[in-house]
Amino acid sequence: MKRCDLTVGMRLWLFVGIWVYFAQPGLAEDKILDIPQLSDVELRVTSAIMLVQQPTPTNTPATPGEVVSITGVKAKPTEKGVEMILETTAGDKLQVANRSTGNNFIADITGGQLRLANGEAFTFKSEKPLAGITEITVTNIDANTVQVTVVGEKALPVVELFDDNTGLIFAVASTETATKPPDTPPVEEKPVTEKPQEKPDDAIELVVTGEQDSYRVPDTSVGTRTDTPLRDIPQSINVVPRQVIQDTQARSITEALENVPGVVSQGSGSTGSRDFFTIRGFEAYANSLVNGLPDPQITSDGIFFNVEQLEVLKGPASVLYGDTGFSGIGGTINYVTKQPLSEPFFEISTTAGNYGFLQSSLDLSGPLNTDKTALYRLIAGFRYNDSVVDFNSAGTLAIAPSLSLKLGDRTNLIVEGDVNRLERNGQQPGPQPVLGTLLPNPNGKISRSFNPTGPVSNNVTYNGRVGYRLEHQFNDN
């Protein structure tokens, strides 16, 4: 009986449990619908706008990862200088890294932004706040960094950093040697409260200084007879300025033209008084110019004391300077002489070398009156050199005066000339015989200094020229 009752009781509990479950159909439906749907899943932020951190309100401290708002910048005068106060309630959250460049002290403050209470950005600038300090600026350089720049007038400023309840404080000391405070302390600066778009930008004066490349000559007159930029002349022109002549220590026209491509020296004439060249493979000996005027005598070495620069116009130049014959096909060499200067100038130089080489020159220039309407220049030079060949030496004496007169605001008259005395002792020897130099000779070896022409009496040549140049400028062009 007891066993039968237990079995019946278990079946009765099972039946009642099943009836209760099926008697509540809504319960099963709720369990099924409780599964999370795709629309209910919270997605991560992928928008750049939503990722931007907004500045922390000024009445609550910043939390890690947020940008600290600097609501104001004030300049407070002190006994030693001035204190720049960056007002913020979370100064301890900012990171400061400072560096120096020249006379500039620069501090980059990471994790902050200059923003007013209404959220508008601003920039602080104070010019000459104290002696020895040119400018102090505080500005936003990106969305997370504020930069403080202190510019010293003559030396790097002395800046100390500390913080308190008001924010970050930059103490800038005066660079003056006097220890007493200035008579007129700097006026306390106020932050700029206007919106950047409402306040026009102040005019910025940018002064750039530099030195022109002394080897570069921008203008020339050899291609157009007027001062024209080289970039505007559709011809091949090479200019050898005075600085190149000085740096290379060129002692002759031949040595100076070594810097010009396509120009090859062919040596001197029988008396050693002329220099001959080929330009682009064609001989050039009678098509020389002096300040743009034809002068075949200029190829003498004597006038080299008076040369300011050399200009080589390559190609035929008959359109500008007339027919120069066969020698003008390759190009033309223009010798620009030294002109009088408006400021006093004095130069003396001496050069010595082997084979008895000695060269001295004197260059004087300046104004003749207080108005500087009359200018002068006097150049004198002497050169002597021996040779590895016997009975062959040369000497040159040159004097070149010039005078510039200003006849009006647009009219100038330049008178110049030169006198050269060229002395040649001996003649250039011909080629040495092969016997005794390359091949044996029963009479002995021939020295390389042997001159078969023997001693020759002095050969003296005088070259002189004088001319004037009248220039009038009709208008500004």
HELIX and SHEET records of a PDB file:
HELIX    1   1 LYS A    2  PHE A   22  1                                  21    
HELIX    2   2 PRO A   25  LEU A   33  1                                   9    
HELIX    3   3 LEU A   38  ASP A   40  5                                   3    
HELIX    4   4 ALA A   48  LEU A   51  1                                   4    
HELIX    5   5 GLY A   91  LYS A   93  5                                   3    
HELIX    6   6 LEU A  230  ASP A  232  5                                   3    
HELIX    7   7 ARG A  242  ASP A  247  1                                   6    
HELIX    8   8 ILE A  253  ALA A  256  1                                   4    
HELIX    9   9 LEU A  257  ASN A  259  5                                   3    
HELIX   10  10 PRO A  296  THR A  299  5                                   4    
HELIX   11  11 ASP A  301  ASN A  306  5                                   6    
HELIX   12  12 SER A  318  TYR A  321  1                                   4    
HELIX   13  13 GLY A  325  GLY A  328  5                                   4    
SHEET    1   A 2 VAL A  68  ILE A  70  0                                        
SHEET    2   A 2 GLY A 112  LEU A 114  1                                        
SHEET    1   B 4 GLY A  72  PRO A  77  0                                        
SHEET    2   B 4 GLY A  81  GLU A  87 -1                                        
SHEET    3   B 4 GLY A 167  ALA A 173 -1                                        
SHEET    4   B 4 VAL A 158  ASP A 164 -1                                        
SHEET    1   C 5 GLN A  95  THR A 101  0                                        
SHEET    2   C 5 ASN A 104  THR A 110 -1                                        
SHEET    3   C 5 THR A 145  GLY A 152 -1                                        
SHEET    4   C 5 ILE A 133  ASP A 142 -1                                        
SHEET    5   C 5 PHE A 124  LEU A 130 -1                                        
SHEET    1   D 2 ASP A 219  THR A 220  0                                        
SHEET    2   D 2 THR A 228  PRO A 229 -1                                        
SHEET    1   E 5 ILE A 237  VAL A 240  0                                        
SHEET    2   E 5 VAL A 307  LYS A 314 -1                                        
SHEET    3   E 5 GLY A 331  THR A 337 -1                                        
SHEET    4   E 5 SER A 288  VAL A 290  1                                        
SHEET    5   E 5 LEU A 293  PRO A 294 -1                                        
SHEET    1   F 3 VAL A 263  SER A 268  0                                        
SHEET    2   F 3 ASP A 275  ILE A 279 -1                                        
SHEET    3   F 3 PHE A 282  ALA A 284 -1                                        
SHEET    1   G 6 PHE A 345  GLY A 353  0                                        
SHEET    2   G 6 PHE A 357  PRO A 367 -1                                        
SHEET    3   G 6 ALA A 374  ASN A 385 -1                                        
SHEET    4   G 6 SER A 393  LYS A 406 -1                                        
SHEET    5   G 6 THR A 411  ASN A 425 -1                                        
SHEET    6   G 6 ASN A 459  HIS A 472 -1                                        
END                                                                             
